[in-house]
Amino acid sequence: MSYIKKPHLTKDQRGATLLVSLIMLIVLTLFAISALNLSSTNLNIVGNMQARMEAQAAGQQAIEQVMSSAANFLTPAAQNINVDINNDGTTDFTATVDKPSCFSSKPLTNADLIPAPPAKISAKDQVCISSAQDPGTGVFIVNVPSAPSWCFDQKWEIAATVSDNRTGAQVRQHQGASLRVPAGTACKA
């Protein structure tokens, strides 16, 4: 039978394996702690992004609620709107919608209108088309392109500030809107 001869260790070499093992264990522990800290930081970032996006969606929902009623433009006023983003019956966000402001009112000519498009657009423009009198004949001609129409195109801005009741996050959003109004309707800013 043959035996494998073990190398003879000197006094200085006897604790080296234990020391190297302890150093490697410490390095691996530091790597694990760093990975844990990094993942929790990333989780916080993603949570904040989600809260911000939910607040933006709530702001858009509040602005659309204001835009859906023509009365909000005819008699503009600031409003507080409670938004339940997840439909659980509790208010998740409070949106403060500023008074809508009109910043432009432009008279339209018949050339600016679409007289015969698909049904959903034509109803809006049909009421605006004016007629003009043919000079010398007294005959009225409908849809003379250069004639002023019976409508103005107004540009409005609606802004909302949204507060998240859970996280305290705040978001400010702006939305533009175009509104067709009868000729002579003043901009109520």
Helices and strands as residue ranges (DSSP letters): G 11-13, H 16-67, H 71-74, E 79-83, E 93-97, E 101-109, G 110-112, H 119-126, E 131-133, E 140-142, E 148-164, E 170-182
